[in-house]
């Protein structure tokens, strides 16, 4: 019988803890504006090589900074007793707000550059690639904002995503990917044996980008008695923002900017596909006797604690904590022991994923070792399952990781005491969302007065998508 170990976060002492990255996050808005520096240097010096500055920083400098011999990793966590105060600290929130217009500034300056400067084909590619990368990082900014409960942050998420024509991302990510993550049903979870290019074009692009978010939004609107062709459709809303934004750019600088706009949008899609590919590769939640999948735990996501790249990605590389408790803010995400860890941060992993033989050489041993070479415990590409089983299935004793049950998270002031004389209320035990029968949840299609028994059995928490209706606690 295999031993059981528990995946628990390590927390620093409340008396001594100081967030070492508090001011480092100020770098993010400057990072988003970094193509402006490369453009300025190229124009002012006459050396076109400066147009490649952002690309070199992304794919070379940040991976080098992530080396353990340089900045490396930081596994320290904030003490749980300080997390409520840390999450209420507006400093962190304002930085994300500031980043949103920065994405637009970069998009517009890039358009001005390709329309007004004499660029070689290589320089045009460099400008589009650099600004497209910032559209990709807009997905990271929107990801942080879009998981929050406030209407302002969710609207800022849509506005941010519009820079890359990817406004439907939060529909699919929050209500689809978080629900299905690390299962064969999730188009946002790559399977063992699946190379990146096949994954992106056969599954991630058509399903995560188009079919699933449209269907999810169609179902939400149907509960409200509405069809999908309405301005309340959150798939359509950001697309209209994108259309206006791109239309303004074309009106300002003419048709020469159209290839640039297509390129920057494509790079945003490529960026997200790469993130999806690396974050849950080969990981699988077990299926329970009742047909449901086990709830999401930290070991269902690949993690990395590399500091340099974590800063520019809003700490989302601590992905294990994010998926287990999706509403935690970036500054309080934790490092866990006994979870699968990538050898470097996202910039380096993106480069590795683009080269399938290199990916296999680096990641196959890690995936297999984490699962004890037992492919029955892995999310395996069904088209290659038999061949992979013959070659790699050699089960060995391996600890069964049992994650923290989230009790610490539920002590963060989220649990709400029942009030006498009010309508029945039910609370998500993970993130604290409360369904109040008196208020209903109109955005989800449940009018005020809708009783709990009328909520579909398959419904999940709209804030975290981790807990099912059956998990909710009666207050």
C-alpha positions as CSV (number, residue, x, y, z in Angstrom):
1,X,0.0,0.0,0.0
2,X,1.3,3.4,-0.9
3,X,1.9,6.0,1.8
4,X,-0.2,9.1,1.9
5,X,1.4,12.5,2.2
6,X,-0.4,15.8,2.5
7,X,0.1,18.7,0.2
8,X,0.2,21.6,2.6
9,X,1.5,25.2,2.2
10,X,4.3,26.5,4.4
11,X,3.5,29.9,6.0
12,X,5.9,32.4,7.5
13,X,5.5,33.8,10.9
14,X,2.8,36.5,11.2
15,X,5.1,38.6,13.4
16,X,8.0,38.6,10.9
17,X,6.3,38.4,7.5
18,X,6.8,41.2,4.9
19,X,5.6,40.7,1.4
20,X,9.0,40.6,-0.5
21,X,7.2,41.3,-3.8
22,X,5.0,44.2,-2.7
23,X,6.8,46.8,-4.7
24,X,8.1,44.4,-7.4
25,X,4.5,44.2,-8.8
26,X,4.9,47.8,-9.8
27,X,7.1,46.4,-12.6
28,X,4.1,44.9,-14.4
29,X,2.7,48.2,-15.9
30,X,6.2,49.1,-17.0
31,X,6.6,45.7,-18.5
32,X,3.4,46.1,-20.4
33,X,4.8,49.4,-21.8
34,X,8.2,47.9,-22.6
35,X,7.5,47.8,-26.4
36,X,7.4,51.6,-26.2
37,X,11.0,51.6,-25.0
38,X,12.1,49.2,-27.7
39,X,10.4,51.4,-30.4
40,X,11.9,54.6,-29.0
41,X,15.4,53.1,-28.9
42,X,15.1,51.8,-32.4
43,X,13.8,55.1,-33.9
44,X,16.2,57.3,-31.9
45,X,19.3,55.3,-32.6
46,X,18.5,54.1,-36.1
47,X,19.4,50.5,-35.0
48,X,16.5,48.2,-35.9
49,X,17.8,45.5,-33.5
50,X,16.2,47.4,-30.7
51,X,12.7,46.3,-32.0
52,X,13.6,42.8,-30.8
53,X,14.3,43.9,-27.2
54,X,11.0,42.7,-25.7
55,X,11.3,39.3,-27.4
56,X,14.8,38.8,-26.1
57,X,13.7,39.8,-22.6
58,X,10.7,37.4,-22.7
59,X,12.4,34.3,-24.1
60,X,16.0,34.7,-22.9
61,X,16.4,37.2,-20.1
62,X,13.5,36.1,-17.9
63,X,14.3,32.3,-18.2
64,X,17.9,33.1,-17.3
65,X,16.7,35.2,-14.3
66,X,14.6,32.2,-13.2
67,X,17.8,30.1,-12.9
68,X,18.2,29.0,-9.3
69,X,21.7,30.4,-9.3
70,X,20.3,33.9,-10.0
71,X,16.9,35.1,-8.7
72,X,15.5,31.5,-8.7
73,X,12.5,30.5,-6.5
74,X,10.8,31.7,-3.4
75,X,8.5,29.2,-1.6
76,X,7.6,31.5,1.3
77,X,3.9,32.0,1.9
78,X,2.0,34.8,3.7
79,X,0.7,33.7,7.1
80,X,-3.0,32.7,6.9
81,X,-3.8,35.1,9.7
82,X,-2.6,38.0,7.6
83,X,-4.3,37.0,4.4
84,X,-7.6,38.9,4.9
85,X,-5.6,42.1,5.5
86,X,-3.3,41.4,2.6
87,X,-6.3,40.8,0.2
88,X,-8.0,44.0,1.4
89,X,-4.8,46.1,0.7
90,X,-5.8,48.3,-2.2
91,X,-2.2,48.7,-3.3
92,X,-2.3,45.4,-5.1
93,X,-5.6,46.1,-6.6
94,X,-4.7,49.5,-8.0
95,X,-1.7,48.1,-9.7
96,X,-3.9,45.8,-11.7
97,X,-6.2,48.7,-12.6
98,X,-3.3,50.7,-13.8
99,X,-2.1,47.9,-16.1
100,X,-5.3,47.9,-18.1
101,X,-4.9,51.2,-20.0
102,X,-1.2,50.3,-20.4
103,X,-2.2,47.4,-22.6
104,X,-4.1,49.8,-24.8
105,X,-1.3,52.3,-25.0
106,X,1.1,49.6,-26.2
107,X,-1.5,48.4,-28.8
108,X,-1.9,51.9,-30.2
109,X,1.8,52.8,-30.2
110,X,2.6,49.6,-32.1
111,X,0.0,50.5,-34.7
112,X,1.4,54.0,-35.1
113,X,4.9,52.5,-35.5
114,X,4.0,50.1,-38.3
115,X,1.9,52.7,-40.1
116,X,4.3,55.6,-39.9
117,X,7.9,54.2,-39.8
118,X,9.9,52.7,-42.6
119,X,10.2,49.1,-41.4
120,X,11.8,46.1,-42.9
121,X,9.7,42.9,-42.8
122,X,11.8,41.7,-39.8
123,X,11.2,44.9,-37.9
124,X,7.5,44.8,-38.7
125,X,7.4,41.3,-37.3
126,X,9.3,42.3,-34.2
127,X,6.9,45.2,-33.4
128,X,3.8,43.0,-34.0
129,X,5.3,40.2,-31.9
130,X,6.3,42.5,-29.1
131,X,2.9,44.2,-28.9
132,X,1.2,40.8,-29.4
133,X,3.0,39.5,-26.3
134,X,1.5,42.4,-24.3
135,X,-1.9,41.3,-25.6
136,X,-1.0,37.9,-24.2
137,X,0.0,39.4,-20.9
138,X,-3.4,41.2,-21.0
139,X,-4.9,37.7,-20.6
140,X,-2.9,37.4,-17.4
141,X,-4.1,40.8,-16.2
142,X,-7.7,40.0,-17.2
143,X,-7.4,36.6,-15.5
144,X,-6.6,38.2,-12.2
145,X,-9.4,40.7,-12.5
146,X,-12.0,38.3,-13.9
147,X,-11.9,36.0,-11.0
148,X,-13.0,38.6,-8.6
149,X,-16.6,39.2,-7.4
150,X,-16.8,43.0,-8.0
151,X,-18.5,44.3,-11.1
152,X,-15.7,46.9,-11.7
153,X,-13.0,44.3,-11.8
154,X,-15.0,42.0,-14.1
155,X,-15.7,44.8,-16.5
156,X,-12.0,45.8,-16.5
157,X,-11.2,42.1,-17.3
158,X,-13.5,42.3,-20.4
159,X,-12.0,45.6,-21.5
160,X,-8.5,44.3,-21.1
161,X,-9.2,41.1,-23.1
162,X,-10.6,43.2,-25.9
163,X,-7.0,44.3,-26.9
164,X,-6.5,40.8,-28.3
165,X,-10.1,40.0,-29.5
166,X,-10.2,37.4,-26.7
167,X,-13.1,38.7,-24.6
168,X,-14.8,35.3,-24.4
169,X,-11.8,34.0,-22.4
170,X,-13.3,34.6,-19.0
171,X,-16.5,32.8,-19.8
172,X,-14.7,29.7,-20.8
173,X,-12.0,30.0,-18.1
174,X,-14.2,30.6,-15.1
175,X,-17.2,28.5,-16.0
176,X,-15.7,25.8,-18.3
177,X,-12.0,25.3,-17.6
178,X,-12.3,25.6,-13.8
179,X,-15.2,23.2,-13.8
180,X,-13.6,20.6,-16.1
181,X,-9.9,21.1,-15.3
182,X,-7.7,18.0,-15.3
183,X,-10.3,15.8,-16.9
184,X,-10.6,14.3,-20.4
185,X,-13.6,16.7,-21.0
186,X,-11.5,19.8,-20.7
187,X,-10.2,21.4,-23.9
188,X,-8.0,23.6,-21.7
189,X,-6.1,20.6,-20.1
190,X,-3.5,19.0,-22.4
191,X,-3.2,15.2,-22.4
192,X,0.0,13.2,-22.0
193,X,1.3,12.4,-25.4
194,X,-0.4,15.4,-27.1
195,X,2.0,17.8,-28.7
196,X,1.4,21.5,-28.5
197,X,0.5,22.3,-32.1
198,X,-2.0,19.4,-32.4
199,X,-3.5,20.5,-29.0
200,X,-3.9,24.1,-30.0
201,X,-5.5,23.6,-33.4
202,X,-7.6,20.5,-32.8
203,X,-8.9,21.2,-29.3
204,X,-7.9,24.4,-27.5
205,X,-8.7,26.9,-30.3
206,X,-12.1,25.5,-31.5
207,X,-13.5,24.4,-28.1
208,X,-12.0,26.7,-25.5
209,X,-12.2,29.7,-27.8
210,X,-15.5,29.2,-29.6
211,X,-17.8,26.3,-28.9
212,X,-17.6,26.0,-25.1
213,X,-17.8,29.7,-24.1
214,X,-20.7,30.3,-26.6
215,X,-22.6,27.3,-25.2
216,X,-22.0,28.3,-21.6
217,X,-23.3,31.8,-22.2
218,X,-26.2,30.5,-24.2
219,X,-27.2,28.3,-21.3
220,X,-26.9,31.2,-18.8
221,X,-29.1,33.5,-20.9
222,X,-31.6,30.7,-21.5
223,X,-32.1,30.5,-17.7
224,X,-33.1,34.2,-17.9
225,X,-35.5,33.5,-20.7
226,X,-33.3,35.1,-23.3
227,X,-31.7,34.1,-26.6
228,X,-28.0,34.5,-27.2
229,X,-28.2,37.5,-29.6
230,X,-28.4,40.2,-26.9
231,X,-26.1,42.8,-25.5
232,X,-26.2,40.9,-22.2
233,X,-24.2,38.2,-23.9
234,X,-20.7,38.4,-22.3
235,X,-19.3,36.7,-25.4
236,X,-20.6,39.6,-27.6
237,X,-19.8,42.5,-25.2
238,X,-16.0,42.4,-25.3
239,X,-16.1,41.6,-29.0
240,X,-17.9,44.9,-29.6
241,X,-15.2,46.7,-27.6
242,X,-12.5,44.9,-29.8
243,X,-14.4,46.0,-33.0
244,X,-14.5,49.6,-31.9
245,X,-10.9,49.6,-30.8
246,X,-9.6,48.0,-34.0
247,X,-11.9,50.2,-36.0
248,X,-10.5,53.3,-34.5
249,X,-6.9,52.1,-35.2
250,X,-7.8,51.4,-38.8
251,X,-9.5,54.8,-39.1
252,X,-6.4,56.5,-37.7
253,X,-3.7,54.8,-39.7
254,X,-5.4,53.0,-42.6
255,X,-5.2,49.5,-44.0
256,X,-1.5,49.0,-43.5
257,X,-2.2,48.3,-39.8
258,X,-4.5,45.3,-40.6
259,X,-1.7,42.7,-40.8
260,X,-0.4,44.1,-37.5
261,X,-3.8,43.8,-35.8
262,X,-4.2,40.2,-37.1
263,X,-0.8,39.3,-35.8
264,X,-1.2,40.8,-32.3
265,X,-4.5,39.1,-31.9
266,X,-3.1,35.7,-33.1
267,X,-0.2,36.0,-30.7
268,X,-2.6,36.6,-27.8
269,X,-4.4,33.4,-28.8
270,X,-1.1,31.6,-29.1
271,X,0.0,32.9,-25.7
272,X,-3.1,31.5,-24.0
273,X,-2.9,28.2,-25.7
274,X,0.7,27.8,-24.5
275,X,-0.4,28.7,-20.9
276,X,-3.3,26.1,-21.1
277,X,-1.0,23.5,-22.5
278,X,1.7,23.7,-19.8
279,X,-0.5,24.2,-16.7
280,X,-2.3,20.9,-16.4
281,X,-0.3,18.6,-18.8
282,X,-1.2,15.0,-18.2
283,X,-2.8,15.6,-14.8
284,X,-6.1,13.8,-14.0
285,X,-8.8,14.1,-11.3
286,X,-10.2,10.7,-10.3
287,X,-13.8,9.9,-11.1
288,X,-15.9,9.2,-8.0
289,X,-18.5,6.4,-7.7
290,X,-21.4,8.8,-8.3
291,X,-19.9,9.8,-11.6
292,X,-18.6,13.2,-10.5
293,X,-14.9,14.0,-10.6
294,X,-13.1,14.6,-7.4
295,X,-12.9,18.3,-6.5
296,X,-9.9,20.3,-7.7
297,X,-6.9,20.0,-5.5
298,X,-3.4,21.7,-5.7
299,X,-1.8,18.6,-7.3
300,X,-4.1,19.0,-10.3
301,X,-2.0,21.9,-11.6
302,X,1.7,22.3,-12.5
303,X,3.3,24.9,-10.3
304,X,6.4,27.1,-10.3
305,X,7.7,29.4,-7.7
306,X,10.3,31.2,-9.9
307,X,10.2,34.8,-8.8
308,X,11.2,36.9,-11.8
309,X,8.5,35.4,-14.1
310,X,5.9,35.1,-11.4
311,X,6.0,38.9,-10.9
312,X,5.2,39.7,-14.5
313,X,2.5,37.0,-14.5
314,X,0.7,38.3,-11.4
315,X,1.8,35.2,-9.5
316,X,-0.4,32.9,-11.5
317,X,2.5,30.5,-11.8
318,X,1.5,29.4,-8.3
319,X,-1.2,27.7,-10.3
320,X,-1.9,24.9,-7.8
321,X,-3.3,27.3,-5.3
322,X,-5.2,29.3,-7.9
323,X,-7.2,26.3,-9.1
324,X,-7.9,24.9,-5.7
325,X,-9.1,28.3,-4.4
326,X,-9.7,30.5,-7.5
327,X,-10.9,33.7,-5.8
328,X,-7.6,34.2,-3.8
329,X,-5.9,37.4,-5.0
330,X,-2.5,37.2,-6.6
331,X,-0.6,38.6,-3.7
332,X,-1.8,35.8,-1.3
333,X,-1.3,32.7,-3.6
334,X,0.6,30.0,-1.8
335,X,3.4,27.5,-2.7
336,X,2.6,23.9,-1.9
337,X,4.8,20.9,-1.2
338,X,4.0,17.6,-3.0
339,X,2.6,19.2,-6.1
340,X,4.0,18.8,-9.6
341,X,6.6,21.5,-10.4
342,X,7.9,22.8,-13.7
343,X,11.6,23.2,-14.1
344,X,11.3,26.9,-15.0
345,X,8.8,29.8,-15.2
346,X,6.3,30.3,-18.0
347,X,8.5,32.2,-20.4
348,X,11.0,29.3,-20.5
349,X,8.2,26.7,-20.6
350,X,6.5,28.5,-23.5
351,X,9.7,28.1,-25.6
352,X,10.1,24.5,-24.6
353,X,6.4,23.7,-25.5
354,X,6.9,25.2,-29.0
355,X,9.4,22.4,-29.8
356,X,7.7,19.1,-29.2
357,X,10.9,16.9,-29.0
358,X,12.4,19.2,-26.4
359,X,9.1,19.2,-24.5
360,X,9.1,15.4,-24.5
361,X,12.7,15.2,-23.3
362,X,12.1,17.6,-20.4
363,X,8.5,17.0,-19.3
364,X,7.8,13.3,-20.0
365,X,10.1,12.2,-17.2
366,X,8.5,14.7,-14.8
367,X,5.0,13.6,-15.6
368,X,5.8,10.0,-15.3
369,X,7.8,10.3,-12.1
370,X,4.9,12.3,-10.4
371,X,2.5,9.5,-11.3
372,X,4.9,6.6,-10.6
373,X,4.8,5.6,-14.3
374,X,1.2,4.6,-13.8
375,X,-0.6,5.9,-16.9
376,X,-4.0,4.9,-15.5
377,X,-3.7,7.9,-13.1
378,X,-2.9,10.3,-16.0
379,X,-4.9,12.2,-18.5
380,X,-3.6,10.5,-21.7
381,X,-4.2,11.3,-25.3
382,X,-6.7,8.6,-26.4
383,X,-5.4,8.5,-29.9
384,X,-2.0,7.4,-28.6
385,X,-3.0,5.6,-25.5
386,X,-2.1,2.1,-26.5
387,X,1.4,3.0,-27.8
388,X,2.1,5.1,-24.7
389,X,0.9,2.3,-22.4
390,X,3.3,-0.1,-24.1
391,X,6.2,2.2,-23.8
392,X,5.8,4.0,-20.5
393,X,3.3,2.1,-18.3
394,X,5.5,0.7,-15.5
395,X,3.7,1.3,-12.2
396,X,5.9,1.8,-9.2
397,X,5.1,2.7,-5.5
398,X,4.5,6.4,-5.3
399,X,3.0,8.6,-2.5
400,X,-0.7,9.4,-3.0
401,X,-0.9,13.2,-2.5
402,X,-3.8,14.3,-0.4
403,X,-4.2,18.1,-0.6
404,X,-5.1,20.4,2.2
405,X,-8.8,20.5,2.6
406,X,-9.1,24.3,2.5
407,X,-10.0,24.8,6.2
408,X,-7.4,27.6,6.4
409,X,-9.0,29.3,3.5
410,X,-12.4,29.1,5.1
411,X,-11.1,31.0,8.1
412,X,-10.4,34.1,6.0
413,X,-13.6,35.8,7.0
414,X,-15.5,34.2,4.1
415,X,-18.0,32.1,6.1
416,X,-21.1,34.0,6.9
417,X,-23.2,33.3,10.0
418,X,-26.9,32.5,9.4
419,X,-29.3,35.3,10.2
420,X,-32.6,34.6,11.9
421,X,-35.8,35.4,10.0
422,X,-34.2,35.5,6.5
423,X,-34.8,33.3,3.5
424,X,-32.7,30.1,3.3
425,X,-29.2,30.6,2.2
426,X,-26.5,28.2,1.0
427,X,-22.8,28.9,0.9
428,X,-20.0,27.5,-1.2
429,X,-17.5,26.0,1.3
430,X,-14.5,26.9,-0.9
431,X,-14.8,30.6,-1.8
432,X,-17.7,31.8,0.4
433,X,-20.2,32.6,-2.4
434,X,-23.8,32.7,-0.9
435,X,-27.0,31.8,-2.7
436,X,-29.8,33.7,-1.0
437,X,-33.2,32.5,-2.0
438,X,-34.7,35.9,-1.4
439,X,-32.2,37.6,-3.8
440,X,-31.7,34.7,-6.2
441,X,-28.8,35.3,-8.7
442,X,-30.2,37.2,-11.7
443,X,-26.9,37.3,-13.6
444,X,-27.0,33.5,-13.5
445,X,-30.7,33.3,-14.5
446,X,-32.2,32.7,-11.1
447,X,-34.8,35.4,-10.3
448,X,-35.3,36.6,-6.7
449,X,-37.4,34.0,-4.8
450,X,-36.0,31.0,-6.7
451,X,-35.8,28.2,-4.1
452,X,-32.7,26.2,-3.7
453,X,-34.5,23.0,-4.8
454,X,-35.1,24.7,-8.2
455,X,-31.4,25.2,-8.8
456,X,-30.2,22.5,-11.3
457,X,-28.3,19.7,-9.7
458,X,-25.4,20.1,-12.1
459,X,-25.0,23.8,-11.2
460,X,-21.7,24.9,-9.8
461,X,-20.5,27.9,-7.7
462,X,-20.4,30.8,-10.1
463,X,-17.5,32.4,-8.4
464,X,-15.0,29.5,-8.1
465,X,-16.6,26.7,-10.2
466,X,-14.8,24.3,-7.9
467,X,-17.8,23.3,-5.8
468,X,-21.0,21.7,-7.0
469,X,-24.5,22.3,-5.7
470,X,-24.3,19.2,-3.5
471,X,-21.2,20.6,-1.7
472,X,-23.0,23.8,-0.6
473,X,-23.6,24.4,3.1
474,X,-27.0,25.5,4.5
475,X,-26.6,28.6,6.6
